[in-house]
Amino acid sequence: MKKNLLNKKSSFGDWLDIQKDISIYVLEEASGISYSTISKLCNTPNYLPRFSTIAKINEGLKVLGKSVNLNDYF
């Protein structure tokens, strides 16, 4: 995968990009987190979300069958 040097992504954004079965829209539905918040998580490397946001993302990923250690990303 080629990285665009002008648009840096967070490590979570990089991970989400390589997932073929999950998009921001799918994660939005599964987690209840808005598209704009998930987009900010993916596209802002130094963004630190609230714990409640991380917990909802984690629950959404579990619903989608993904087991991820979110400590690696946030």
DONU-934011 format. One record per residue (C-alpha): residue in one letter; x, y, z; residue number from 1. Coordinates in Angstrom, 1 decimal, m for minus. Each point is the difference from the previous one (the first is absolute). Layout:
REM residues N
   res     east    north       up     n
     A        X        Y        Z   NUM
...
//
This chain:
REM residues 74
   res     east    north       up     n
     M      0.0      0.0      0.0     1
     K      1.3      3.4     m1.0     2
     K     m0.2      2.7      2.6     3
     N     m0.8      3.6     m0.9     4
     L      2.6      2.1      1.7     5
     L     m2.2      3.1     m0.1     6
     N     m2.9     m1.7      1.8     7
     K      1.3     m1.7      3.1     8
     K     m2.3     m2.5      1.6     9
     S      0.0     m1.3      3.5    10
     S      1.0     m3.6      0.6    11
     F     m3.7     m0.8      0.6    12
     G     m0.7      1.6     m3.4    13
     D      2.7     m2.1     m1.6    14
     W     m1.5     m3.2      1.6    15
     L     m3.5      0.9     m1.1    16
     D      1.2      0.6     m3.6    17
     I      1.3     m3.6     m0.3    18
     Q     m3.3     m1.5      1.3    19
     K     m1.9     m1.1     m3.0    20
     D     m3.3     m0.6      1.9    21
     I     m0.1      3.2      2.1    22
     S     m0.4      3.6     m1.1    23
     I     m0.6      3.1      2.0    24
     Y     m3.7     m0.3     m0.8    25
     V     m0.2     m3.6      1.2    26
     L      1.9      0.9      3.2    27
     E     m2.3      3.0      0.5    28
     E     m3.1     m2.3      0.0    29
     A      1.6     m2.6      2.2    30
     S      1.4      2.4      2.6    31
     G     m2.5      2.8      0.1    32
     I      2.9      2.5     m0.5    33
     S     m0.5      2.7     m2.6    34
     Y      1.7     m0.1     m3.4    35
     S      1.9      3.2      0.8    36
     T      1.4     m1.3      3.3    37
     I      1.2     m3.3     m1.7    38
     S      1.5      2.1     m2.8    39
     K      1.8      2.1      2.5    40
     L      1.3     m3.2      1.7    41
     C      1.3     m1.2     m3.4    42
     N      1.4      3.2     m1.4    43
     T      1.5      1.8      3.0    44
     P      3.1     m1.8      1.3    45
     N      0.2      1.9      3.3    46
     Y     m3.8      0.0      0.8    47
     L     m0.8     m1.5      3.4    48
     P     m3.6     m1.0      0.3    49
     R     m2.0     m0.3      3.3    50
     F      0.0     m3.4      1.7    51
     S     m3.7     m0.3     m0.7    52
     T      0.7      0.4     m3.8    53
     I      2.7     m2.7      0.2    54
     A     m2.3     m2.3      1.8    55
     K     m2.8      0.5     m2.6    56
     I      2.5     m0.6     m2.8    57
     N      1.2     m3.2      1.7    58
     E     m3.6     m1.2      0.4    59
     G     m0.8      0.7     m3.6    60
     L      3.1     m1.9     m1.1    61
     K     m1.1     m3.0      2.1    62
     V     m3.4      0.1     m1.7    63
     L      1.8     m0.1     m3.3    64
     G      2.0     m3.0      1.1    65
     K      3.4      1.8      0.4    66
     S      2.2     m0.5      3.0    67
     V      2.3      3.0      0.3    68
     N      2.2      1.2      2.8    69
     L     m1.0      3.7     m0.1    70
     N      3.0      0.9      2.2    71
     D      2.1     m0.5     m3.2    72
     Y     m1.9      2.9     m1.7    73
     F     m1.0      2.5      2.7    74
//
